[in-house]
Amino acid sequence: MIAEAALTGEDVKILIVDDEPRNLDALEVMLEPLGCTLVRAHSADEALLAILRDEFGALILDIQMPGMSGIELATLVKQRNRSKDVPILFLTAHVSHDEDILRGYGVGGVDYLSKPIKADVLRSKVAVFADLHRKTRALWALNEELQHQVAERERAEVTLQQVNQELESRVAERTAALALANRSIKENEQRLRMAIDLAGIAPWEWDLRAPDAVRTADEVRPGWSWDMRSHPLQWMPELMHLWALEPSHHTTYEDFHQRVHPEDVAVIERQWQAALRDGKPFEQEFRLVLPTGDVRWIYSKGGAVRDEADRPLRMVGNNIDVTERKRADEALREADRHKSEFLATLAHELRNPLAPVRTAAEVLRRFHADAGTPQLHAVDVIRRQVVLMTRLIDDLLDVSRISQGKIALRRTTVDVTSVITQTAEDCQSLFDEGGPRLSVHVPPGPLLTDADPTRVAQVIENLLSNAAKFTPAGGHVRLAVESNPGEVVITVTDDGIGLDHDQIVRVFDRFVQVDTSLERARGGLGLGLTLVKTLVELHGGTVAVHSPGLGRGAEFVVRLPLDVVEALPEAPPAPPEPADAGTRRRVLVVDDNRDSAFTLGQLLELGGHEVRLAYDGLEAVEVAASFLPDVVLLDIGLPKLNGYEAAQRMRALPSGPGILIAALTGWGQDSDRERTAESGFDLHLVKPADPDALMALISGGPLAAQRK
């Protein structure tokens, strides 16, 4: 097939070389009937380039050419392995001497024609060369095909040998597998036994088929009790070992009763009786007390096997030693407790130095109220960064509380519109000074629902903070609220850096950072959106995020149930402004951090109050007895006498009942607030306290109205 194609269909290229274009045209006309591809060359250089590119069946070459002559070109052609066998036909316009003719034949020429050239002679000679070229190529093709067939046969023989070897190998493997099967069964039995031993699984069976114990299904009714002691026990060796009994020991119910912790026996028997009556499996954990005094925790699971009449025949089950798991659980709980204590301590230790920083910044702001812009800008930077640090600490503690299930919502009738509007105003500073622009769109009327207003505000604040953080200056953040049947929909949309698919999937996970590059300028712990999701779900709502992709912004959609609730109670009429509102107070500041006490004292004095400082609990009680303060701002962790005891002693003073005592501390857990209330504190403030709120507390009205 290959040879036939080579003979009939393969194109043959003929290279014609002459420095005269009209001669080349004449040669093309003469050779056109042959059906060969004619390649023209006007010089020896062009001819050499053509020979490098293509394979030719013949070369028709003019001897007299400028530069390199035909004889010299033929010499170069014959020196190349690829073209040395190409037949060369010389053409000349002059009668040549015999020496020239011999020289042409000597360099490889096969014929010599003088101009003018007879077309039929030229065609016949070239036709012979073309046919010879085709036959040569066909011979090569036949040779290659033969070599290919030989190679295929050799490969087939190798494949056959491999198949034979593989068959022999499989036979050997099957033979070995059959020989191994019996040993494998025994080994599997041993492995199963080892697995049972390693897992601490101990099977047992309780035979209930004693003659005096056969009852009908009607007799097995609620309130009926089975006498466990009247039926034989069958314990597997693993259970005997687990209960520290000898393998030859005849087990009875008394063995079980003596080993089980006394506090657990009654519970186990009640579950067994229920399983016998109701036919449901039982599952229990109990303590096993060994003769050595060691206590092991046992997990037991099983049930009653019943006959066709639904009568219990036997009780079967497995006991598993879960002591190590119990210890690991306890260690995990202990580690979690230590983590919570560490986070609380960390928050306390971070809040303490933040308090004097924030207070000092407020003192500077008030003292330099008329100063130039650079000074006020520096003070504002300090205040904003302290607020940011405080928020990070609060987020960290909130996530810890949520993970322990210690956050409870304080639900009340809430106007969602008012909460969102106020929160947006509180967050406006995030969008000032060259940041993105914030627009708020809320419906005109109230949207009432049953929710925790503080936590709803925290959700909105975290979403706005996130949008401000990832939207460049000049961008736009849109906060919108609308109501649907049964729900309120809160949407925060920005045109910031956007999210890809992987980030959308993980954006609500703890500690996930959208921008993880080393040069990122957007801070945070990656907890804000985690809190959003958890708080929304605690309200029975959902939160979702959508983004067209990186650089195309993002949209967070919160859906909260819009419960049918009673209208907000009318606010009582505002009382007339008290006579002592804004009057000078006597304030005692107690803190072992002298910087904190000093800066707070300065701030209060700037507010027109009379201030005394104390740095430990005993000194605080002594100053309170002589100074007769109206307000005491009292730290908890104090030397000599802690804040709890100091507050109790102040209450015992003759002037004590009239003092407003506020805890001002870095401890902010719910348990800390409960303890301050039990110790006689009126308020619990967490450092760093908002200076404006603190001044309003002291100056804002009758002290009795400020108490809890």
C-alpha positions as CSV (number, residue, x, y, z in Angstrom):
1,M,0.0,0.0,0.0
2,I,2.7,2.4,0.9
3,A,4.8,1.6,-2.2
4,E,1.8,2.0,-4.5
5,A,1.1,5.4,-3.1
6,A,4.7,6.4,-3.6
7,L,4.6,5.4,-7.3
8,T,1.3,7.0,-8.3
9,G,0.6,10.0,-6.1
10,E,3.8,11.5,-4.8
11,D,4.9,14.8,-6.1
12,V,8.4,15.2,-7.5
13,K,10.2,18.5,-7.3
14,I,12.6,19.7,-10.0
15,L,15.1,22.5,-9.2
16,I,15.9,24.7,-12.3
17,V,18.8,27.2,-11.8
18,D,19.5,30.0,-14.3
19,D,20.5,33.6,-13.8
20,E,18.2,34.7,-16.7
21,P,14.4,34.8,-15.8
22,R,13.4,34.2,-19.5
23,N,15.4,31.0,-19.5
24,L,13.6,29.9,-16.3
25,D,10.3,30.7,-18.0
26,A,11.2,28.7,-21.0
27,L,12.2,25.7,-18.9
28,E,8.9,25.8,-17.0
29,V,7.0,25.8,-20.2
30,M,9.0,22.8,-21.5
31,L,8.6,20.8,-18.3
32,E,5.1,21.6,-17.4
33,P,3.6,18.6,-19.2
34,L,5.5,16.3,-16.8
35,G,3.3,17.4,-13.8
36,C,6.3,17.9,-11.6
37,T,6.7,20.8,-9.1
38,L,9.3,23.2,-10.6
39,V,11.3,25.3,-8.1
40,R,13.1,28.3,-9.6
41,A,16.5,29.7,-8.4
42,H,18.2,32.7,-10.0
43,S,21.6,32.1,-8.5
44,A,23.7,29.5,-6.8
45,D,22.9,30.9,-3.4
46,E,19.2,30.6,-4.0
47,A,19.7,27.0,-5.2
48,L,21.6,26.1,-2.1
49,L,18.8,27.5,0.2
50,A,16.2,25.5,-1.8
51,I,18.2,22.3,-1.4
52,L,18.4,22.9,2.3
53,R,14.6,23.2,2.4
54,D,13.3,20.5,0.0
55,E,14.2,17.2,-1.5
56,F,14.5,17.2,-5.4
57,G,14.2,14.5,-8.0
58,A,16.6,16.3,-10.4
59,L,18.7,19.5,-10.7
60,I,18.8,21.4,-14.0
61,L,21.8,23.8,-13.8
62,D,23.1,26.5,-16.0
63,I,26.9,26.4,-16.1
64,Q,27.6,30.1,-16.9
65,M,26.3,32.2,-13.9
66,P,27.7,35.2,-12.2
67,G,29.4,34.6,-9.0
68,M,29.4,30.9,-8.3
69,S,29.4,28.9,-11.6
70,G,27.2,25.8,-12.2
71,I,30.3,23.5,-11.8
72,E,31.1,25.0,-8.4
73,L,27.4,24.7,-7.3
74,A,27.3,21.1,-8.4
75,T,30.5,20.4,-6.4
76,L,28.8,21.8,-3.2
77,V,25.6,19.9,-3.9
78,K,27.4,16.6,-4.2
79,Q,29.3,17.2,-0.9
80,R,26.1,17.0,1.1
81,N,24.8,13.6,2.1
82,R,21.2,14.6,1.6
83,S,21.7,15.8,-2.0
84,K,24.7,13.8,-3.2
85,D,22.5,11.4,-5.2
86,V,20.4,14.0,-7.0
87,P,21.0,13.8,-10.8
88,I,22.3,17.0,-12.3
89,L,21.6,18.1,-15.9
90,F,24.0,20.9,-17.1
91,L,22.9,23.5,-19.6
92,T,25.1,25.8,-21.6
93,A,24.8,28.4,-24.4
94,H,28.3,27.8,-25.8
95,V,30.1,24.9,-27.5
96,S,32.2,23.5,-24.7
97,H,35.5,21.8,-24.9
98,D,35.9,18.2,-24.0
99,E,37.7,19.2,-20.8
100,D,34.7,21.2,-19.6
101,I,32.4,18.4,-20.4
102,L,34.6,15.9,-18.5
103,R,34.8,18.3,-15.6
104,G,31.0,18.5,-15.5
105,Y,30.7,14.8,-15.4
106,G,33.5,14.7,-12.8
107,V,31.6,16.8,-10.3
108,G,28.5,14.5,-10.6
109,G,26.6,15.6,-13.7
110,V,24.6,12.9,-15.5
111,D,24.1,14.8,-18.8
112,Y,25.0,17.9,-20.7
113,L,22.7,19.9,-23.0
114,S,23.6,22.9,-25.2
115,K,21.2,25.8,-25.9
116,P,19.0,26.1,-27.7
117,I,17.4,23.1,-25.9
118,K,15.0,20.8,-27.6
119,A,12.0,20.5,-25.4
120,D,11.2,16.9,-26.1
121,V,14.8,15.8,-25.3
122,L,14.7,17.7,-22.0
123,R,11.3,16.4,-21.1
124,S,12.4,12.8,-21.8
125,K,15.5,13.1,-19.7
126,V,13.8,14.8,-16.8
127,A,10.9,12.3,-17.0
128,V,13.5,9.5,-16.5
129,F,14.9,11.3,-13.5
130,A,11.5,11.9,-12.0
131,D,10.4,8.3,-12.5
132,L,13.7,7.1,-11.0
133,H,13.1,9.4,-8.0
134,R,9.6,8.0,-7.5
135,K,10.8,4.4,-7.7
136,T,13.6,5.1,-5.2
137,R,11.1,6.6,-2.8
138,A,8.8,3.6,-3.2
139,L,11.7,1.3,-2.5
140,W,12.4,3.2,0.7
141,A,8.8,3.1,1.7
142,L,8.7,-0.7,1.1
143,N,11.8,-1.1,3.1
144,E,10.4,1.0,6.0
145,E,7.1,-1.0,5.8
146,L,9.1,-4.3,6.0
147,Q,11.1,-3.0,9.0
148,H,7.8,-1.9,10.6
149,Q,6.3,-5.3,10.1
150,V,9.3,-7.0,11.5
151,A,9.3,-4.7,14.6
152,E,5.5,-5.4,15.1
153,R,6.2,-9.1,14.9
154,E,9.0,-8.8,17.5
155,R,6.7,-6.7,19.7
156,A,4.0,-9.4,19.4
157,E,6.4,-12.1,20.4
158,V,7.5,-10.0,23.4
159,T,3.9,-9.4,24.3
160,L,3.1,-13.1,24.0
161,Q,6.0,-13.9,26.3
162,Q,4.8,-11.3,28.8
163,V,1.3,-12.7,28.7
164,N,2.6,-16.2,29.3
165,Q,4.7,-15.0,32.1
166,E,1.7,-13.1,33.6
167,L,-0.5,-16.2,33.3
168,E,2.2,-18.2,35.0
169,S,2.5,-15.5,37.7
170,R,-1.2,-15.5,38.2
171,V,-1.4,-19.2,38.6
172,A,1.4,-19.0,41.1
173,E,-0.4,-16.2,42.9
174,R,-3.7,-18.0,43.0
175,T,-2.0,-21.1,44.3
176,A,-0.3,-19.1,47.0
177,A,-3.5,-17.3,47.8
178,L,-5.3,-20.6,48.3
179,A,-2.5,-21.8,50.5
180,L,-2.8,-18.5,52.5
181,A,-6.6,-18.5,52.9
182,N,-6.7,-20.8,55.8
183,R,-3.9,-19.0,57.6
184,S,-5.7,-15.7,56.9
185,I,-8.9,-16.8,58.5
186,K,-7.0,-17.7,61.6
187,E,-5.1,-14.5,61.6
188,N,-8.3,-12.5,61.1
189,E,-9.7,-14.2,64.1
190,Q,-6.6,-13.2,66.1
191,R,-6.8,-9.6,64.8
192,L,-10.5,-9.4,65.7
193,R,-9.6,-10.6,69.2
194,M,-6.8,-8.1,69.4
195,A,-9.1,-5.3,68.1
196,I,-11.6,-6.2,70.8
197,D,-8.9,-6.1,73.4
198,L,-7.4,-2.8,72.2
199,A,-10.9,-1.2,71.9
200,G,-11.8,-2.4,75.3
201,I,-15.0,-4.1,73.9
202,A,-16.4,-6.7,76.3
203,P,-19.5,-8.6,75.1
204,W,-22.0,-10.0,77.6
205,E,-25.3,-11.9,77.6
206,W,-28.0,-12.3,80.1
207,D,-30.2,-15.4,79.7
208,L,-33.8,-14.7,80.5
209,R,-35.2,-18.1,79.6
210,A,-35.3,-19.7,83.1
211,P,-38.6,-21.6,83.6
212,D,-39.8,-19.2,86.3
213,A,-39.1,-16.2,84.0
214,V,-41.1,-17.1,81.0
215,R,-43.8,-14.4,80.7
216,T,-46.2,-13.4,78.0
217,A,-46.1,-10.1,76.3
218,D,-49.2,-9.0,78.2
219,E,-47.3,-9.7,81.5
220,V,-44.4,-7.4,80.4
221,R,-46.2,-4.2,81.1
222,P,-45.3,-0.8,82.5
223,G,-44.7,-0.9,86.2
224,W,-43.5,-4.5,86.1
225,S,-40.0,-5.3,87.3
226,W,-37.7,-8.1,86.3
227,D,-35.7,-9.9,89.1
228,M,-32.2,-9.5,87.7
229,R,-30.7,-11.8,90.3
230,S,-32.7,-14.9,89.2
231,H,-31.1,-15.3,85.8
232,P,-27.6,-16.6,84.8
233,L,-25.0,-14.3,83.3
234,Q,-22.7,-15.2,80.5
235,W,-19.6,-13.0,80.3
236,M,-17.0,-13.2,77.6
237,P,-13.3,-13.4,78.6
238,E,-12.8,-9.7,77.7
239,L,-15.6,-8.7,80.2
240,M,-14.1,-10.9,82.9
241,H,-10.7,-9.2,82.4
242,L,-12.3,-5.7,82.4
243,W,-14.1,-6.4,85.7
244,A,-10.9,-8.0,87.2
245,L,-12.5,-11.4,87.6
246,E,-10.8,-14.7,87.1
247,P,-11.7,-16.6,83.8
248,S,-12.9,-19.6,85.8
249,H,-15.2,-17.4,88.0
250,H,-18.9,-18.2,87.9
251,T,-20.4,-14.7,87.3
252,T,-23.6,-13.7,89.0
253,Y,-25.6,-10.5,89.3
254,E,-23.9,-9.9,92.6
255,D,-20.5,-9.6,90.8
256,F,-22.0,-6.8,88.7
257,H,-23.7,-5.1,91.7
258,Q,-20.5,-5.1,93.8
259,R,-18.4,-3.6,91.0
260,V,-20.7,-0.8,89.8
261,H,-20.5,2.5,91.7
262,P,-23.4,2.6,94.1
263,E,-24.7,5.9,92.7
264,D,-25.0,4.3,89.2
265,V,-26.7,0.9,90.0
266,A,-30.3,2.2,90.2
267,V,-29.9,4.2,87.0
268,I,-28.6,1.1,85.1
269,E,-31.4,-1.1,86.4
270,R,-34.1,1.3,85.4
271,Q,-32.8,1.4,81.9
272,W,-32.7,-2.3,81.7
273,Q,-36.2,-2.7,83.0
274,A,-37.4,-0.1,80.4
275,A,-35.6,-2.0,77.6
276,L,-37.3,-5.3,78.6
277,R,-40.7,-3.6,78.8
278,D,-40.6,-1.4,75.7
279,G,-38.2,-3.3,73.5
280,K,-36.0,-0.3,72.9
281,P,-32.2,-0.5,73.1
282,F,-30.5,1.0,76.0
283,E,-27.3,3.1,76.1
284,Q,-25.6,4.2,79.3
285,E,-22.3,5.2,81.0
286,F,-21.4,4.2,84.5
287,R,-18.5,3.9,86.8
288,L,-16.8,0.6,87.6
289,V,-14.9,0.3,90.9
290,L,-12.2,-2.3,90.9
291,P,-10.9,-4.1,94.0
292,T,-7.8,-1.9,93.8
293,G,-9.9,1.2,94.2
294,D,-9.3,2.3,90.7
295,V,-12.4,3.7,88.9
296,R,-13.1,3.0,85.3
297,W,-15.8,4.6,83.1
298,I,-17.8,2.0,81.1
299,Y,-20.0,2.7,78.1
300,S,-22.7,0.0,77.7
301,K,-25.1,-0.5,74.8
302,G,-27.4,-3.3,74.1
303,G,-31.0,-4.5,74.1
304,A,-33.4,-7.4,74.6
305,V,-33.7,-10.3,72.1
306,R,-37.4,-11.3,71.8
307,D,-39.2,-14.3,70.4
308,E,-42.2,-14.4,67.9
309,A,-44.6,-13.7,70.8
310,D,-42.6,-10.6,71.7
311,R,-41.3,-12.2,74.9
312,P,-37.8,-11.2,76.0
313,L,-35.4,-14.2,75.6
314,R,-32.1,-12.6,76.6
315,M,-30.4,-9.3,77.1
316,V,-27.2,-8.8,75.0
317,G,-24.8,-5.9,74.9
318,N,-21.2,-4.7,74.8
319,N,-19.2,-2.9,77.4
320,I,-16.4,-0.5,76.3
321,D,-13.8,1.0,78.6
322,V,-14.1,4.8,77.9
323,T,-12.0,5.9,80.8
324,E,-9.3,7.5,78.6
325,R,-12.0,9.3,76.6
326,K,-13.5,10.6,79.8
327,R,-10.2,11.8,80.9
328,A,-9.5,13.4,77.5
329,D,-13.0,15.1,77.7
330,E,-12.2,16.4,81.2
331,A,-8.8,17.5,80.1
332,L,-10.4,19.3,77.1
333,R,-12.9,21.0,79.4
334,E,-10.1,22.0,81.7
335,A,-8.1,23.4,78.8
336,D,-11.2,25.3,77.6
337,R,-11.6,26.7,81.2
338,H,-8.0,27.7,81.2
339,K,-8.4,29.3,77.8
340,S,-11.4,31.3,79.0
341,E,-9.5,32.3,82.1
342,F,-6.5,33.3,79.9
343,L,-8.7,35.4,77.5
344,A,-10.4,37.1,80.4
345,T,-7.0,37.8,82.0
346,L,-5.6,39.0,78.7
347,A,-8.5,41.3,78.2
348,H,-8.1,42.7,81.7
349,E,-4.3,43.2,81.2
350,L,-4.9,44.9,77.8
351,R,-7.8,47.1,79.1
352,N,-5.8,48.4,82.0
353,P,-3.2,50.2,80.0
354,L,-5.8,51.3,77.4
355,A,-7.8,53.1,80.1
356,P,-5.2,55.8,80.9
357,V,-4.4,56.2,77.2
358,R,-8.0,56.9,76.4
359,T,-8.5,59.2,79.4
360,A,-5.3,61.1,78.7
361,A,-6.4,61.6,75.1
362,E,-9.7,63.0,76.4
363,V,-7.8,65.3,78.8
364,L,-5.7,66.6,75.9
365,R,-8.8,67.0,73.7
366,R,-10.5,69.1,76.4
367,F,-7.4,71.0,77.4
368,H,-6.5,71.9,73.9
369,A,-9.9,72.4,72.5
370,D,-8.8,75.6,70.9
371,A,-5.5,74.3,69.6
372,G,-4.6,73.9,66.0
373,T,-5.7,71.1,63.7
374,P,-2.5,68.9,64.0
375,Q,-2.9,68.6,67.8
376,L,-6.6,67.7,67.7
377,H,-5.9,65.3,64.8
378,A,-3.3,63.4,66.9
379,V,-5.7,63.2,69.8
380,D,-8.4,61.8,67.6
381,V,-6.0,59.2,66.2
382,I,-5.3,58.0,69.7
383,R,-9.0,57.9,70.6
384,R,-9.9,55.9,67.5
385,Q,-7.1,53.4,67.9
386,V,-8.0,52.8,71.5
387,V,-11.7,52.2,70.5
388,L,-10.5,49.8,67.8
389,M,-8.3,47.9,70.2
390,T,-11.2,47.7,72.7
391,R,-13.5,46.4,70.0
392,L,-11.0,43.7,69.1
393,I,-10.8,42.6,72.7
394,D,-14.6,42.5,73.0
395,D,-14.8,40.4,69.8
396,L,-12.3,37.9,71.0
397,L,-14.2,37.5,74.3
398,D,-17.6,37.3,72.6
399,V,-16.4,34.5,70.3
400,S,-15.1,32.6,73.4
401,R,-18.4,33.0,75.1
402,I,-20.3,31.9,72.1
403,S,-18.2,28.8,71.7
404,Q,-19.1,27.9,75.3
405,G,-22.8,28.7,74.9
406,K,-22.5,31.5,77.5
407,I,-24.2,34.3,75.5
408,A,-27.9,34.7,76.2
409,L,-30.0,37.2,74.3
410,R,-31.8,39.9,76.3
411,R,-34.9,40.0,74.1
412,T,-37.3,42.9,74.2
413,T,-39.6,44.7,71.8
414,V,-37.2,46.5,69.4
415,D,-37.8,49.0,66.6
416,V,-35.2,47.7,64.1
417,T,-35.3,50.9,62.2
418,S,-34.3,53.0,65.2
419,V,-31.5,50.6,66.2
420,I,-30.1,50.6,62.7
421,T,-30.3,54.4,62.3
422,Q,-28.6,55.0,65.6
423,T,-25.9,52.4,64.9
424,A,-25.2,54.0,61.5
425,E,-24.8,57.4,63.2
426,D,-22.4,55.9,65.7
427,C,-20.3,54.3,62.9
428,Q,-20.1,57.5,60.8
429,S,-16.5,58.1,62.0
430,L,-15.5,55.0,60.1
431,F,-16.4,56.7,56.8
432,D,-15.0,60.2,57.6
433,E,-11.7,61.7,56.6
434,G,-11.3,60.5,53.1
435,G,-13.0,57.1,53.5
436,P,-15.9,55.6,51.5
437,R,-19.2,57.3,51.5
438,L,-22.1,55.8,53.6
439,S,-25.7,56.1,52.6
440,V,-28.6,54.8,54.8
441,H,-32.0,53.9,53.5
442,V,-34.7,52.9,56.0
443,P,-38.5,52.7,55.8
444,P,-40.4,55.6,57.3
445,G,-42.3,53.7,60.0
446,P,-41.1,51.4,62.8
447,L,-40.3,47.7,62.3
448,L,-41.1,46.0,65.6
449,T,-39.7,42.6,66.5
450,D,-38.6,40.6,69.5
451,A,-34.8,40.9,69.7
452,D,-31.8,41.9,71.7
453,P,-31.1,45.6,70.6
454,T,-27.5,45.5,71.8
455,R,-26.7,42.4,69.7
456,V,-28.6,43.7,66.6
457,A,-26.6,46.9,66.8
458,Q,-23.4,44.8,67.1
459,V,-24.3,42.9,63.9
460,I,-24.8,46.2,62.0
461,E,-21.7,47.7,63.5
462,N,-19.5,44.8,62.4
463,L,-21.0,44.7,58.9
464,L,-20.4,48.5,58.5
465,S,-16.9,48.2,59.9
466,N,-16.1,45.3,57.5
467,A,-17.4,47.3,54.5
468,A,-15.5,50.5,55.5
469,K,-12.3,48.4,55.9
470,F,-12.5,46.8,52.4
471,T,-13.9,49.7,50.4
472,P,-11.3,52.3,49.1
473,A,-11.5,56.0,49.5
474,G,-14.2,57.4,47.2
475,G,-16.2,54.2,47.2
476,H,-19.7,53.8,48.4
477,V,-21.3,51.7,51.2
478,R,-25.1,51.4,51.2
479,L,-27.1,50.3,54.3
480,A,-30.7,49.4,53.5
481,V,-33.6,48.0,55.4
482,E,-36.9,46.7,54.1
483,S,-39.6,44.4,55.4
484,N,-41.0,41.3,53.8
485,P,-43.8,39.1,55.1
486,G,-42.5,37.7,58.3
487,E,-39.0,39.1,58.1
488,V,-36.9,42.2,58.1
489,V,-34.1,42.3,55.5
490,I,-30.9,44.3,56.2
491,T,-28.5,44.7,53.4
492,V,-25.0,46.2,53.5
493,T,-23.6,46.7,50.0
494,D,-20.1,48.0,49.0
495,D,-18.1,48.5,45.8
496,G,-14.8,47.4,47.5
497,I,-12.3,44.6,46.9
498,G,-15.0,41.9,46.5
499,L,-14.7,38.1,47.2
500,D,-13.9,35.1,45.1
501,H,-15.7,31.8,45.5
502,D,-13.3,30.3,48.0
503,Q,-13.5,33.4,50.2
504,I,-17.3,33.4,50.1
505,V,-17.4,29.8,51.4
506,R,-15.0,30.6,54.3
507,V,-15.8,34.3,55.1
508,F,-17.8,33.5,58.2
509,D,-15.3,31.1,59.7
510,R,-13.2,32.1,62.7
511,F,-9.9,34.0,62.1
512,V,-10.4,34.1,58.3
513,Q,-8.7,37.0,56.7
514,V,-9.8,38.1,53.2
515,D,-6.5,39.9,52.6
516,T,-3.6,37.7,53.6
517,S,-0.8,39.4,51.9
518,L,2.1,40.5,54.1
519,E,1.7,44.1,53.0
520,R,-2.1,44.2,53.9
521,A,-3.1,47.4,55.5
522,R,-6.5,46.2,56.8
523,G,-6.2,44.9,60.4
524,G,-8.5,42.7,62.4
525,L,-8.7,39.3,64.0
526,G,-11.1,37.8,61.5
527,L,-13.8,37.4,64.1
528,G,-16.3,40.2,63.2
529,L,-18.2,38.2,60.6
530,T,-18.1,35.1,62.8
531,L,-20.0,37.1,65.5
532,V,-22.4,38.4,62.9
533,K,-23.4,34.9,61.7
534,T,-23.7,33.6,65.3
535,L,-25.7,36.5,66.7
536,V,-28.0,36.4,63.7
537,E,-28.6,32.7,64.0
538,L,-29.3,33.1,67.8
539,H,-32.1,35.4,66.7
540,G,-33.5,32.7,64.4
541,G,-32.3,34.6,61.3
542,T,-29.8,34.0,58.5
543,V,-26.9,35.9,56.9
544,A,-25.5,35.4,53.4
545,V,-22.9,37.1,51.3
546,H,-22.8,37.6,47.5
547,S,-20.0,39.0,45.3
548,P,-19.6,39.1,41.5
549,G,-15.8,38.5,42.1
550,L,-12.6,40.2,43.1
551,G,-12.6,44.0,42.7
552,R,-16.4,44.1,42.2
553,G,-17.7,44.7,45.7
554,A,-19.8,42.5,48.0
555,E,-23.3,42.4,49.6
556,F,-24.2,41.0,53.0
557,V,-27.9,40.2,53.5
558,V,-29.2,39.7,57.0
559,R,-32.8,38.3,57.5
560,L,-34.3,38.5,60.9
561,P,-37.8,37.2,61.9
562,L,-40.3,40.1,62.1
563,D,-42.4,38.8,65.0
564,V,-45.8,40.1,65.8
565,V,-45.2,42.0,69.0
566,E,-46.9,44.6,71.1
567,A,-46.2,48.2,70.3
568,L,-43.3,49.8,72.1
569,P,-44.5,51.1,75.5
570,E,-44.8,54.9,75.5
571,A,-41.9,56.6,77.1
572,P,-42.8,58.1,80.4
573,P,-42.8,61.9,80.4
574,A,-39.3,63.3,81.0
575,P,-38.9,64.5,84.6
576,P,-38.0,68.1,85.1
577,E,-34.3,68.7,85.1
578,P,-33.0,68.1,88.7
579,A,-31.7,71.0,90.5
580,D,-28.3,69.4,91.1
581,A,-27.8,68.4,87.4
582,G,-24.3,69.3,86.3
583,T,-23.3,70.3,89.9
584,R,-19.9,69.8,91.4
585,R,-19.4,66.2,92.7
586,R,-17.0,64.7,95.2
587,V,-15.4,61.8,93.3
588,L,-13.0,59.2,94.8
589,V,-11.0,57.4,92.1
590,V,-9.4,54.1,93.3
591,D,-6.9,52.3,91.0
592,D,-3.5,50.7,91.7
593,N,-2.4,51.9,88.2
594,R,-1.3,55.4,89.1
595,D,-1.4,56.5,85.5
596,S,-5.0,55.4,85.2
597,A,-6.0,57.1,88.5
598,F,-4.1,60.3,87.7
599,T,-5.4,60.8,84.2
600,L,-9.0,60.0,85.2
601,G,-8.7,62.5,88.1
602,Q,-7.5,65.1,85.7
603,L,-10.4,64.5,83.4
604,L,-12.9,64.8,86.3
605,E,-11.3,68.0,87.6
606,L,-11.5,69.5,84.1
607,G,-15.2,68.7,84.4
608,G,-15.5,70.8,87.5
609,H,-15.5,68.0,90.1
610,E,-13.6,67.6,93.4
611,V,-11.4,64.5,93.1
612,R,-9.4,62.4,95.5
613,L,-7.2,59.5,94.5
614,A,-6.4,56.2,96.3
615,Y,-4.1,53.4,95.2
616,D,-5.2,50.4,97.3
617,G,-8.3,49.1,99.0
618,L,-7.5,50.1,102.6
619,E,-6.5,53.6,101.6
620,A,-9.8,53.8,99.6
621,V,-11.9,53.0,102.7
622,E,-10.0,55.5,104.8
623,V,-10.4,58.3,102.2
624,A,-14.1,57.5,101.8
625,A,-14.6,57.9,105.6
626,S,-13.1,61.4,105.6
627,F,-13.8,62.7,102.1
628,L,-17.5,61.6,102.1
629,P,-17.5,61.1,98.3
630,D,-20.7,61.3,96.2
631,V,-19.2,58.8,93.6
632,V,-16.6,56.2,93.9
633,L,-14.9,54.8,90.8
634,L,-13.4,51.6,92.2
635,D,-11.0,49.1,90.5
636,I,-11.4,45.4,91.5
637,G,-7.9,44.1,91.5
638,L,-6.3,46.2,94.3
639,P,-3.5,45.5,96.8
640,K,-4.1,45.1,100.5
641,L,-7.9,44.9,100.1
642,N,-9.6,44.0,96.8
643,G,-12.4,46.0,95.3
644,Y,-15.2,43.7,96.5
645,E,-14.2,44.0,100.1
646,A,-13.5,47.7,99.8
647,A,-17.1,48.3,98.5
648,Q,-18.6,46.3,101.3
649,R,-16.7,48.3,103.9
650,M,-17.7,51.6,102.3
651,R,-21.3,50.5,102.4
652,A,-20.9,50.0,106.2
653,L,-19.8,53.6,106.7
654,P,-22.4,56.0,108.0
655,S,-22.3,57.8,104.6
656,G,-22.1,54.5,102.7
657,P,-25.7,53.9,101.6
658,G,-25.8,57.3,99.8
659,I,-22.6,56.7,97.8
660,L,-22.8,55.7,94.1
661,I,-20.2,53.0,93.8
662,A,-19.2,52.0,90.3
663,A,-16.8,49.3,89.4
664,L,-14.3,50.5,86.9
665,T,-12.3,47.4,85.9
666,G,-10.7,45.4,83.1
667,W,-12.8,42.4,84.2
668,G,-15.9,42.2,82.0
669,Q,-17.3,38.7,82.1
670,D,-20.9,38.1,83.2
671,S,-19.6,36.4,86.4
672,D,-17.6,39.5,87.2
673,R,-20.8,41.7,86.8
674,E,-22.7,39.3,89.1
675,R,-20.1,39.4,91.7
676,T,-19.9,43.2,91.8
677,A,-23.6,43.4,92.2
678,E,-23.5,41.0,95.1
679,S,-20.7,43.1,96.7
680,G,-22.7,46.3,96.8
681,F,-21.7,48.0,93.6
682,D,-24.3,50.1,91.8
683,L,-22.7,49.9,88.4
684,H,-20.1,47.9,86.5
685,L,-18.0,49.8,83.9
686,V,-15.4,48.1,81.8
687,K,-12.1,49.8,81.0
688,P,-11.5,51.8,79.0
689,A,-14.7,53.6,79.7
690,D,-16.1,56.1,77.3
691,P,-15.1,59.5,78.8
692,D,-18.3,61.2,77.6
693,A,-20.5,58.5,79.1
694,L,-18.5,58.6,82.3
695,M,-18.8,62.3,82.7
696,A,-22.6,62.1,81.9
697,L,-22.9,59.4,84.6
698,I,-21.3,61.6,87.2
699,S,-22.8,65.0,86.2
700,G,-26.1,63.9,84.6
701,G,-28.6,64.0,87.5
702,P,-29.6,62.6,90.9
703,L,-27.2,59.8,91.8
704,A,-30.0,57.5,92.9
705,A,-31.3,57.5,89.3
706,Q,-27.9,56.2,88.0
707,R,-28.0,53.0,90.1
708,K,-29.1,49.7,88.8
